[in-house]
Amino acid sequence: MFFFLITCITFIFFYKSLFLKPLLPPWAYEARLLSLWFWKDLSFFHITNLMKNTLYVSSIQIPSKMLFKKTLNSKVENAEATEGMMMSLLDLPELALECILERLPPDGLCNMAGVCGDLRDRCTSDRLWEKHMKQKWGRIIGPAAYREWQRHIASRKDSSFLEQGQRRALMRYLLHLWPLSLIRSNFDNISQNKSSPPVDSIMSWYLALNTGKFCFPAQVYNRENGHVGFLLSCYEAELCYDPFTNTFQARYPPHGTRPVVVERGVSWDRIREPPVDTSPHDLHISDCLNELRPGDHIEIQWRRNKEFPYGWWYGVIGHLESCDGSDDFCLCHRSDTVVLEFNQYAPGSRWGRTSIDRKDHREEGNEADGFYGGIRKLHNNDEISTWKWLWPVEVLD
């Protein structure tokens, strides 16, 4: 009861002092609204417990010298025996410890990083996390996503600098009201409890992706759940991972006056890293036009009108109408005209066939049929297999 009264009286005098306008600057009165987590750490019950422990220790009777010496010797002997039997993980040879850490999964490394400072430094190293990053995210993370992450890091550093400035200002104010040792110990405890990795580390990037806190640009096949108007196409989107469903949420940029479209439940096999580092609003500079010949697999930029971003559409190089398609007599690869075929459409469809100029190819088309942009030739069999796997069940009109 005595300790409770001391605590209450101290708190009343402290709280009333905040209302003395002549003694404090105007900004100091906002300190009355400090958040609950801060008062939890600077709780007056900590002082009460400290006083209780101090008085309790002072009231303990000290045993005789002989009994104290005997007890102390037995404790030292037991400690030495226990210390000789126990072995720390850090006592292992360097190579053995590194091999153990390399075999830990991401959640194991996170748990190990919270054991001590030495293991935290080891378990947050970029060398360990680079492997996990490549295994899970390497196929869909490209240069555009990396640039977005760098911007994210810069914004977090700026906000962290601002928070540090606010904390220093708060410290200067509290120094006038509270013992320095108590304030410093509470802030030290808060900072020590935080074992988060460096903001610019690969571990931070992995965890931000894996928890869905960081959204990144990538491309999605057959957007909007395979809408018939986007079959065999791949469009840019902002993706956010959902760890509970192991799928993604895709936000497609607006097309003209059309609002932003959000698609949920996008599976991993419908996502890819952008194959070229070209904005969806810019024309890709084609560097393969001179080597295109009938039968080659290609992707070509296409957009409905000039207000829309480009998407990549799958097609093949066809023969000229004057060619019979014979391999022995075909001269289509020497012509300045390149025929593009989109065989997912029915014969005679206006979307099934078009042509471009090999030597002077620019954006070609009109408002009725859309605009065709840059071309990239597919050399990777995995890319070709993915397009064939996405082939529609029915022929499109």
ABEGO torsion letter per residue (X at the ends): XAAAAAAAAAAAAAAAAAABAAABBAAAAAAAABBAAAAAAABAAAAAAAAAAAAAAAABBBBBAAAAAAAAAAAAAAAAAAAAABBBAAABBAAAAAAAAAABBAAAAAAAAAABAAAAAAAABAAAAAAAAAAAAAAABBAAAAAAAAAAAAAAAAAAAAAAAAAAAAAAAAAAABBAAAAAAAAAAAAAABABBBAABAAAAAAAAAAGABBBBBBBBGBGGGBAAABGBBBBBBBBBBAAAGBBBBBBBBBEABBBBBBBGBBAAABBBBABBBBAABBBBBAAAAABBBGBBBBBBBBABAABBBBBBBBBBBBBAABAGBAAABAAAABABBBBBBAABBBGBAAABBBBBAABBBBBEBAAAEBBBBBBBBABAAAAAAAAAABBABBBX
